[in-house]
Amino acid sequence: MTRFLHFTAAWLVAVLGASVLSSVFSSHFVLAELRAIDIPISLITQLKMTFTDLAILQTLGIAFGVAFLIAFIIAALCHRYLGGAAQFWFMAAGASAVVTLLLLMSWQLQLMPIAGARSNLGLLMQGFAGLIGGWLFWRVKPDPKAQDL
């Protein structure tokens, strides 16, 4: 039971970390586009927008949670049956889960759901947020050699 709770906590940390990073990256990509068309953005406005955009976590967190659940199970199976470093598998799983999720949502909705991911660099940064989520999961998850208490 303790291992299950530890895995759940690791998954929650990964989802929260990736979701927050994703939201912050998106905000700053939108701000950069506004600056590109000569709209002045003060530091206070930038901070307010970044903080306000965190409201998307309600939806984004759920979507990332489902994507990470699937991706991390696949990563664990790949690590078990194909070998290699678990860290690599979970980081790759996190990045690919986020990019795949966003591309599938974009295909279904006919619009990229995260404004900051509408450019190639923006999508890459969303993948980086997922990669960090995978790394967080790997760091927090229980050691497979540890005893269940």
Stockholm file with secondary structure:
# STOCKHOLM 1.0

chainA/1-149         MTRFLHFTAAWLVAVLGASVLSSVFSSHFVLAELRAIDIPISLITQLKMTFTDLAILQTLGIAFGVAFLIAFIIAALCHRYLGGAAQFWFMAAGASAVVTLLLLMSWQLQLMPIAGARSNLGLLMQGFAGLIGGWLFWRVKPDPKAQDL
#=GR chainA/1-149 SS CHHHHHHHHHHHHHHHHHHHHHHHHHHHHHHHHHHHTTCCCCHHHHHHHHHHHGGGHHHHHHHHHHHHHHHHHHHHHHHHHHCSCHHHHHHHHHHHHHHHHHHHHHHHHTSCSSGGGSSHHHHHHHHHHHHHHHHHHHHHSCCTTSCCC
#=GC SS_cons         CHHHHHHHHHHHHHHHHHHHHHHHHHHHHHHHHHHHTTCCCCHHHHHHHHHHHGGGHHHHHHHHHHHHHHHHHHHHHHHHHHCSCHHHHHHHHHHHHHHHHHHHHHHHHTSCSSGGGSSHHHHHHHHHHHHHHHHHHHHHSCCTTSCCC
//
